[in-house]
Structure formats: structure tokens, C-alpha cells
Amino acid sequence: MSDIKCIGILTGGGDCPGLNAAIRGIGKAALFHSGIKVIGIKDGYQGLIENRVVQLGVNELSGILTRGGTILGTNNKCSPEKYYEGDDEFGNHIYTNAVDRCMETIEQHEIEILFVIGGDGTFTCTKPLVEAGLRCIGVPKTIDNDIHGTDLTIGFTTATRIGTMALDRLHSTGDSHHRVMICELMGRNAGWLTLASGLASGSDVILIPEIPFDIEKVCAFVEGRKNERSGFSIVACAEGAHSIHGEQVVSKRISSSPDPIRLGGIGRQIAHEIEQHTGIETRTTTLGHIQRGGEPSATDRVLATAFATAAFELALDGKFNCMVGLRDGHMQAQNILDAANKQRLIPTDHRFIRAARAMRTCFGD
Ligand code: F6P
């Protein structure tokens, strides 16, 4: 038995499949262990600042394992140190430091430990709260799979399944029309999602941020395929991919967000260049948020439940301000700030890249 009486759970950053499985895992472990009170914070840090919470009992935590999204809501544009209050008379945004307001919510509800299910941005935001006295435990989630300290994040395998399904479908239509079919996938500055989906679907070209591409090499490759075989090519392109001469393509900037850049648009750019250079008809599909929606895969449900219960065990052991992770098949914990403000990119000699190269996949380098 433990002497913990009340915990809080918050989901931060972009949603992904498996968040509800993690909420359920932490919540039920706490309730079934010794009737610990479980408070859900709504809409990430925004709810913590605005004191919007909900008590989670067995009823609220049942029937959610298989559901996508998060029953708590989330937010990827609000941080405790930069809370948007409104606009001044000239239309300028007014931001305030709301760390004290977060701590008031924590104190009012007597939350002893806050479980934070998030990515690097969400973990970065814990710093001022920990300095103000918060005890927290992190659970890593993101379809990007780019969190330091874990080989796998909640949401990644489901998003890879969706990416693979999309590329498989582009295969048959591309083959019929002898076209180049480009699919742009999410992932921010990391190519994990594109690499895994590209490998699983046998894509002919895989373009990832870790390997800047030379458009002339990509064109030569798809032209070679046109002359040798049926003439079609499938290109899996990460939103963060960029050429050896160019920058990443930014679709939007959200100033209040812990990570203000939103990428997108490189797929269309490449399509235009391939058509210009080769004359081969080229089409682009941008998967967008379809990759983050819907029910979690079995792997994500298992991973989320395992992470959640490992995180709860850390709390029972009195270990705080750390993040659970999976390294070489083993559950481990590290300081939560070691995962803050940085991204885990693919080493260019990674075995997935070597495997794809062995299949004659073109990376444009
Ligand atoms: O981090 C998850 C992610 O889906 C990225 O892959 C993508 O770049 C970004 O979030 C999109 O953010 P938003 O939901 O704000 O458009």
C-alpha cells in the first residue's frame, strides 16, 4: 500500500492513437491499487492554468482503451510560461507567465503527482513547474517517434500502419497510370514515420530530413524505372525532407506554441520538379491529420498500458521528475528534462536505412 492519495493526468501536444489507453492504464492502476483519487486535467496545460479538471473513476476509464484521441482533450500551442490572455488595443497578442496559476490548480485539488503524457514540448514545459515544486512523471507519446530516451513512442505504430496503407493504395493507381505518386507524411524534423511506412510498403523513393536529397538524382531514378519497368514510382516523402540546396517547407507559424513551426508542402514542390525535369505525370497526396486519427493498433494499446503501469510503479517507488521509456526491449526511466527540447533523429547508418538501400530504395543522395 502507498500513502499517495491523489494523482493528476494531463495529455499535452498533438493527439495520437493510444493516449486513452495510457490514461486508462495510469488511472486504473491508481484506483485498483488503493483507491487513489484520479484527477484529469482538460486540454493540456491550458486546463491546468484555467483550473479545468474532471475526476476520473472506473466509469470514465472504461471503454476507452480502443478509442483514438484523448478523452481529456489536448493542446499544442499553450505553455505555462507563455499563456495567451487576449489581444491589446492594437491587436498584439498578450502573453503572461502562468506557472503560479498551474501550481494553484495542483494545490487546490491536492494533486501529489502529475502524470504528463506528451512529447518533447510537453516535457520542456514541466521545467518551471518542477522548479515551483511539482512532482511529475512523463509518458512518451507522438506519431513522430522522436523522443530522446525511448526507442518507441505511443502512436507511432498506428501512424505507420496508416502511412503504409496509404502508400499501398497509391501503388495500384500509380501502376495503372504509369505515374509518379508522392505521399507526404508527418513527422516534423524526424523521418521515422516515413522510413518505416516506406520500408513496409516497398516505396521506391524515401525522402527524410536526415538525408538531404538531390532532386536530379531522384529524377534520374524515376526516369530509370520508367524506361526499365512499368513506369510508375512510389515516393514516401517526410514533411521535413529538404533538398541539398533548400530549406524545409513551412506551412504555418504558431507563435504561442512550444514548437511554433508547422511543416508541409514539400511533396507538391517535388512533384512539380519531377514533372518539369522528366515529363512523367506526377501526383501528390498529403496524409495530414489522418495519420493521427482513429483507433490505436494492438501494439500501441500494449505499449501505452505498459508505459502507464511502469510510470505508476515509479510513483510508488517515490521516483519523480522522470520519464519512462523502452530501450533495447527494456523498460527504463530517465530524467524528464533529458527528453526536453530535443528530437531523436535517425542515424544515417540505421539498420532500417541499410535495409531499404539493400532493396535498391533511392534516398536521393
Ligand atoms: O508532432 C506530431 C505532429 O503530428 C507532427 O508530425 C506534425 O508536424 C505536427 O504535429 C502537426 O501539428 P498540428 O496538429 O498543430 O497541425
Residues whose N, C-alpha, C, O or C-beta is under 5 A from the ligand:
A	BS01	F6P	G14 D144 M186 G187 R188 L263
